[in-house]
Amino acid sequence: MLDDLLRLVAESGYGRLVAVRGRRQVGKSRLAEHFAAHSGVPYGVVAGLKGTPVDIQMRRAVQTLRSSANPLPGIDAVTAATPNDWQDLLSRLRLVVQDTPTILVFDEFPWAWESSTWLDGLLQSLWDGDFSRHPVLVLLIGSDEAMMDRLFEHDRPLFGRLDEQLVVRPFNPAETALALGGDIAARDVFDAQLVTGGFPELIAHARRFRSATTMVENSLSRPHTLLADIAQLNLAGELSDSAGARLVLNAIGADEVGAVNFSAIAATLGGGKAAETAVTRAMKVLVDVKQILAVDFPGGRLDSRLKRYRIADPYLRFWFRFVEPQLRNIEIGRPDLAVEAFRRSWPTWRGRAIEPIVREAVLRLAPSLAGPLAGIESVNAWWERTGTHEFDLIGAGHDGLPLAAGSVKWRENQPFNDRDLAKLAAARSVIPHAERASLLAVSPHGVAPGVGVDLVLDAADLLTAWQA
C-alpha cells in the first residue's frame, strides 16, 4: 500500500499525507523504516519522545535524519545548527523537499504533539503552503490510536488533509503460522496466538522454542523477559495517568474465565458507590478511548443489561492472568510457583480464551458454509441472568434470528462427545427462535463416533478463515 502511495506521489508531483496507527510494539516504526530504506528515494525519519524536553527531541531528530541510508538532499547543511523546536525543524525540512520524490516519516507524532500542542496547526500551515505542492510522502505514525483519531477530527487543523489512514494490526492466526514457519500444527498456532497476541517480536521469540507453552515456562523462570516486559511497556504508554483503569484490568485479567460483569469488577475493588464510580470512569478510558476492553452482549443484543467485559488483546489477556500475578514470585527467586500456576490453569483458561477467536473464525467462514449457515452475519456468545444456560456461539442472520448454535471444547486430548452434544442441543429449547438452529461443534480433535452434529470445525478448519 505504501509502495502504491509513493508511486502516486512520483507520478503526480504532489504530496500525500498518510496516518499510520496501531498498538505499541506491533511493528509500525519498523515497517516505515523498512519501506523507506528500500524505496529507492531519499528519506528522513524524526520521532517524538514521550515526556522529553523539546531540545533533546531536536538533537535526536538531527541524528536520525543524518543516519538515513539515503539521506534527504542537503540535510547536513540545514541541520548544521540544531533546530530550536519543531517549528524550526519543519521549516528547515521545507528547504530539502523539492522536485525529487522523497519520504518524510514522523514517528510517534502524538508524543511530539504533547510537548508542542500547536504542532498539528503548524503542520497544517506548512502542508497547505509548501509540502503538498512537492512530491513528498509524509507518514504520521502514532501508537495512541485515540489521540491519532482525535488529531484528524473535524475541529482539528489537519481535518481533511489526510489522503489515507492505515492501521497496522498484530498478525492474525494465518500470519502467525507463516511467521512461525515449519510444519506447525494448527492447534499449536492457536496456542501461540493466545500467548503472543500476534505481536511480531513475541512470535519471533516463540520460534526459538518447541511450543508456546515451552516458551511461557522459560519466560516465567526468570525476570525481565520479552513476554513480561512488552505488556508493561504498552501499559506504561497507554495508561500512565490512569491508575483506576489499571486496577480494573487487574480485576478482569485475574479472573479464571476472563470475562466478567460490572458488579464483579466493582466488588473486586471493594464494592460500594465509590468503587462503582471508579469502575465507570475507568470503563470510559478502557472501552471508549483506548479500546483495550471488549464488551460482549448475549446474542449480540446491545440493549441487554447482561453485558460482560474482557481484555480484547489475547496477549494482554494472557499476561494479566499468568504473568502479572507472578512477577513478585519471579523477582524473589520462586519462579517454580509461577510455572506451577501456569501448568495448573492453562488448559481451562485456554478453553475459554479461544472462544472470541473461534467466533471471529466462524463469522469469516460463514459465506463458505453449506445451506442456511452461509447466511450468518453475526456470531456472539449467549447466556442468561441465572447462569443456568450458556452457549459459546450463536450465529444469526440479518434479521437477528439464530441460524446456528455452537459449542467450543478445546481440550487436550478428548473429542466432542455425547455429553457435550446434550448440553448444546438444549440451545434449541432455551434460546428464543432457535428451534431449527444447526448444531456446530468446535474441537481440535473433532467429534467422537456417533455424535450427530450438523457441522464440525477443527483447528485446521478454523485456520483457513484467515487464509487468502
NORGI-V135385 format. One line per field, one symbol per residue. ss: DSSP state (H for helix, E for strand, L for the rest). Layout:
ss->???
This chain:
ss->LHHHHHHHHHHHLLLEEEEEELLLLLLHHHHHHHHHHLLLLEEEEEELLLLLLHHHHHHHHHHHHHLLLLLLLLHHHHLLLLLLLHHHHHHHHHHHLLLLLEEEEEELHHHHHHHLLLHHHHHHHHHHHLHHHLLEEEEEEELLHHHHHHHLLLLLLLLLLLLEEEELLLLLHHHHHHHHLLLLLHHHHHHHHHHHLLLHHHHHHHLLLLLHHHHHHHHHLLLLLHHHHHHHHHHHHHLLLLHHHHHHHHHHHLLLLLEELHHHHHHHLLLHHHHHHHHHHHHHHHHHHLLLEEEELHHHLLLLLLLEEEELLHHHHHHHHHHHHHHHHHHLLLHHHHHHHHHHHHHHHHHHHLHHHHHHHHHHHHHHLLHHHHHLLEEEEEELLLLLLEEEEEEELLLLLEEEEEEELLLLLLLELHHHHHHHHLHHHHLLLLLLLEEEEELLLLELLLLLLLEEELHHHHHHHHLL
